Amino acid sequence: MSRTKKEYLFISIKGIAMGAADIVPGVSGGTIAFITGIYEELISTIDNINLGLLKTWRNDGFKTFWKALNGNFLLSLFTGIIISILSLANLMKYLLEHQPVITWSFFFGLILGSAWLIGKSEKGWKRKEYIALAIGTTIAYYITVSDSIQSPNSYPFLILSGAIASCAMILPGISGSFILLLLGKYKYIMQAVSEIKIMEILSVGIGVVLGLLSFSKFLNWLFKHHKKTTIALLTGFMIGSLNKVWPWRNTLTTAINRHGVEIPVLQKSVLPQQFEQDPQIFLAILCSTLGLALIFIIQYGSKSKKKKI
């Protein structure tokens, strides 16, 4: 696919948005990819990565290999994702610790708008689509109420965590960061990123690559043969995940991390009047509305861009 430098810049910007989403537990980078119109290309491109590309490089040269890889697309996108993760990790950590209500409210609006847009992207739902919607909602909700586990900080487990999280990372509605939270590795990995611990970051990166290469093939097959049902399932994932980003949650159990800091382990969603702290209702509604509006602005911009191409 032939693109201009300006178009690749926009892809990098979409990558920055995906990276920002992926470091927040409950928000999926796959959601951003979907609403910005690059999701199916991303899945298809990753699916096409195989050892045969090395043969193409050897026989036909790097230029042919790079084109077959869709290298400019991947380079632009993952440059944006990496920039975002490295630059926003500390900001997200600060916001989640010091402004949790308004931060989660913003992401609640993002996911709510995304679920609506993704759900209506395929018309003519039948019984099997509604069944898939119910299954996706149930699975995602169950994940949000699950306890996190105590896990080792070994390099093999970090690779495994990266592989599992990457599968969720490219699923709209299933947050890779939240999977890391359940595995007990989210804060540890965010700390490693902020402190630039090379071996830890490399281990997770290897797992992410392995997970993407394996899971994308299955996902690409689903989109080719059962697209409408897959969309319904993904919409269900997003609806079920709303519980995780509900702004008002009281902490039921806590744990002490390796730095001696008390952190929440199990939380319960409650109504604003039952919230144990300041519910900040006005700011919560405002931020949720901004998140909702941003999704529609992004989608409108993507549609306008397609019309011009």
Secondary structure, DSSP 4 states (H G I P E B T S, - for coil): ----HHHHHHHHHHHHHHHHHHTSTT--HHHHHHHTT-HHHHHHHHHT-STHHHHHHHHH-HHHHHHHHTHHHHHHHHHHHHHHHHHHHHHHHHHHHH-HHHHHHHHHHHHHHHHHHHHTTS----HHHHHHHHHHHHHHHHHHTSPP------HHHHHHHHHHHHHHHTSTT--HHHHHHHTT-HHHHHHHHHTT-HHHHHHHHHHHHHHHHHHHHHHHHHHHHSHHHHHHHHHHHHHHHTTTT-S-EEEEEEEE-TTS-EEEEEEEE--GGG-SS---HHHHHHHHHHHHHHHHHHHHHHHHHHHH-
